[in-house]
Amino acid sequence: MAREEKCRLLVNLPSGFFRCPQLKGVFARLGRLAVLRKRSHNKAEEIEKDLAWADAVLMWAWPVLSRELLARCPRLRFAGHINIVQASAKAELEHGLVVSEARHGWSPAVAELALGLILCGLRRISDYHAAMRAGTEHWVSDFPVDIDPLERQLAGRAVGIVGFGAIGRRLAELLEPFRVHLRVYDPYVPRVVAERLGGKLVPLADLVKNSEVVVLCAANNPGTKHLLGRREIAALLRNALLVNVGRAWLVDMDALVRRLEKGDLFAALDVFDTEPLPLDSPLRKLPNAWLTPHRAGAPIESVVRILNMLADDLEAFLQGRELKYPLTMEMLHALPG
């Protein structure tokens, strides 16, 4: 790329990004950095011509940029991703691209929803709201005998976090005022990192059988499929609360449904094997399951933050500075397969 020539930037995102008024400022910023070409390609054969035109690309995780496709894009030097799978990441890094990856921009909002689901499950907040709407609420008349013993406070409880990346660490920060007894499972995290945030690094089996609240924050990589399988789900404490803001991939959902149907476990779930969740899913009928439609990272602030993270790194790349959010070969294990 000649010094005087402005960078050619392909922004390949779903069309809603280009219509969203809250993102106008980010796209104006990108327009000052580069000549923009906005597209919404889903397949490799669709993106090839525009990718060959570009010096840089900002995109989600699709289409996968294979070695063969990259070999036909001689100008391309930089790739910024909202998220990325292992195959794309490996091909791009081996091709010599500078790669930025901003999935941790979702983490603050995901951690907030995790805390909200914990409180919802322990304090039965949404149940009380629904009953008030329907006019079927129960007012305490024989205090304190008729207080539901399964409505519990969070303060002082034993909480386990599975996956101590950006989401898990932020959740630990949010839990600090509640003075919980925090256990952490993550084979890639040093003990000192967990301890710095008030947690104790333990084996998964220890966490499962000793935590009143278990929160799943791990990534859906090849090593985490059914991290909570039949054995782990059976080992969960009676009346424990399982919160999943990670991926359904982490849980044997059939085993979870069977345990929930016994009535001695609670679950608050934001992710499912099939999305949208089928209308006939048994989860919809279980009174001990609280469900949200994959909304954990979804506030518009997350989207603005993520695009600005990628814009920061594009600007750093163009100015010859170090990236804030670089992706390296050492990080591949944490990416989806």
BELVEN-V572074 format. One record per helix or strand of 3 or more residues. SS is the DSSP state (@ for helix, = for strand). FROM is the first residue (numbers start at 1). TO is the last residue. Records with the same first field share a line. If there is no record, write none. Layout:
SS: FROM-TO ; FROM-TO
//
This chain:
=: 7-12 ; 34-39 ; 56-59 ; 78-81 ; 98-101 ; 158-162 ; 181-185 ; 199-201 ; 213-216 ; 240-244 ; 265-269 ; 289-291
@: 15-19 ; 21-33 ; 44-53 ; 67-71 ; 86-95 ; 103-123 ; 125-134 ; 166-178 ; 191-196 ; 204-210 ; 230-235 ; 248-250 ; 253-262 ; 282-285 ; 300-318 ; 329-334
//
